[in-house]
């Protein structure tokens, strides 16, 4: 495939994923976005929006065929997270206080498909920088959770 054509398809795919996220989140401008694929029974495709202030991760399920929103997005922050774990190099699990769990992998160049005019076109989504930023964000999120747990344990032992 002509590299220029792949860049155009990458941009088109990013626009569609961005639109799916934007349609669910009114203040979308404050988030970095990355594509993730569901894992271990969680399945599906997601657009993850993340920001450090306030510390928040948005999980927006998207249809893998049309790249449109499937259901309302879920906000994960310090008020509703029950656990966060890195399962492998690019795989994470987030648990919510409601019992819902998200497991997903974030690849720097996932292969996705665009369906245009009855044709299925393979596109390699270029998100290397976004992946690095997400991994740094999630590492910071985990560190923040650890510090809260440590502070609570210290307060309990002081009593």
C-alpha positions in Angstrom: 0.0 0.0 0.0 1.2 3.5 -0.8 2.5 5.0 2.5 0.7 8.3 1.6 -2.6 6.4 1.3 -2.0 4.6 4.6 -1.4 8.0 6.3 -4.8 9.2 4.8 -6.5 6.1 6.1 -4.9 6.4 9.5 -6.1 10.0 9.7 -9.6 9.0 8.6 -9.7 6.2 11.2 -8.5 8.5 13.9 -11.2 11.0 13.0 -13.9 8.4 13.3 -12.6 7.2 16.7 -12.3 10.8 17.9 -15.9 11.4 16.8 -17.1 8.4 18.7 -15.4 9.6 21.9 -16.5 13.2 21.3 -20.2 12.2 20.9 -20.2 10.9 24.4 -18.0 13.3 26.3 -18.9 17.0 26.3 -15.5 18.3 27.4 -13.5 16.0 25.1 -10.9 18.6 24.4 -9.1 17.9 27.7 -8.3 14.2 27.0 -5.6 12.4 25.2 -7.1 9.5 23.2 -5.8 6.0 22.4 -7.5 2.9 20.9 -7.6 -0.2 23.0 -8.9 -3.7 22.3 -10.8 -5.7 25.0 -9.3 -8.8 26.5 -10.2 -11.9 28.6 -13.9 -11.9 28.1 -14.2 -8.1 28.2 -13.9 -8.1 24.4 -14.7 -5.2 22.2 -13.0 -2.1 21.0 -12.6 1.1 23.1 -11.4 4.6 22.8 -9.6 5.5 26.0 -9.5 9.2 27.0 -7.1 10.1 29.8 -6.0 13.2 31.6 -3.9 14.0 34.7 -6.0 16.9 36.0 -8.3 15.7 37.3 -6.9 12.2 37.3 -9.4 10.3 35.1 -9.7 7.6 32.5 -12.7 7.4 30.2 -13.6 4.1 28.6 -15.7 4.6 25.5 -16.8 1.3 23.8 -16.9 1.6 20.0 -18.3 -0.7 17.3 -15.3 -2.3 15.6 -17.0 -2.2 12.2 -18.4 1.4 12.2 -16.2 3.0 14.8 -19.2 4.6 16.4 -20.2 4.7 20.1 -21.8 1.4 21.3 -22.9 2.4 24.8 -22.3 5.3 27.2 -18.7 5.9 28.2 -17.5 5.1 31.7 -15.5 7.4 33.8 -12.8 5.9 36.1 -11.3 8.1 38.7 -10.2 8.0 42.4 -13.8 8.0 43.6 -14.9 4.8 41.8 -11.8 2.7 41.1 -11.5 -0.6 43.1 -8.3 -1.8 41.5 -5.8 -1.2 38.7 -3.3 -3.8 37.5 -0.9 -4.1 34.7 -1.4 -7.6 33.4 1.5 -7.7 30.9 3.5 -5.1 28.9 0.5 -3.5 27.2 -2.4 -5.0 29.0 -4.3 -3.5 31.9 -7.3 -4.3 34.2 -9.4 -1.6 35.8 -12.1 -2.6 38.4 -14.8 -0.3 39.5 -16.6 -0.1 42.8 -19.7 -1.2 41.0 -18.1 -4.5 40.2 -17.6 -3.8 36.5 -14.1 -4.7 35.2 -12.4 -3.6 32.0 -9.5 -5.5 30.6 -7.7 -4.1 27.6 -4.5 -4.1 25.5 -3.1 -1.0 24.0 -0.9 -1.6 21.0 1.3 1.1 19.3 0.1 0.0 15.9 -3.1 -2.1 16.0 -4.6 -3.3 12.8 -8.2 -2.2 12.3 -10.6 -2.1 9.4 -12.5 0.6 7.6 -15.6 -0.4 5.7 -15.9 2.0 2.7 -18.2 1.6 -0.2 -18.7 -2.1 0.6 -15.0 -2.7 0.8 -13.1 -3.8 3.9 -9.8 -1.9 4.1 -7.0 -2.9 6.5 -5.5 0.1 8.3 -2.6 0.1 10.7 -3.4 2.7 13.3 -0.3 4.7 14.2 -0.5 5.6 17.9 3.0 5.0 19.2 3.3 8.4 21.1 -0.2 8.1 22.5 0.6 4.6 23.8 3.7 5.9 25.6 1.7 8.7 27.1 -1.0 6.3 28.2 1.5 3.9 29.8 3.1 6.8 31.7 -0.4 8.0 32.8 -1.4 4.5 34.0 1.9 4.1 35.9 1.2 7.5 37.6 -2.4 6.4 38.4 -1.1 3.1 39.9 1.5 5.1 42.0 -1.2 7.5 43.2 -3.5 4.5 44.3 -0.5 2.9 46.0 0.2 6.1 48.0 -3.4 6.3 49.1 -3.4 2.7 50.3 -0.1 3.2 52.1 -1.4 6.4 53.8 -4.5 4.5 54.9 -2.4 1.6 56.2 -0.2 4.0 58.1 -3.2 5.8 59.6 -4.7 2.4 60.7 -1.5 1.3 62.3 -1.1 4.6 64.2 -4.4 4.1 65.9 
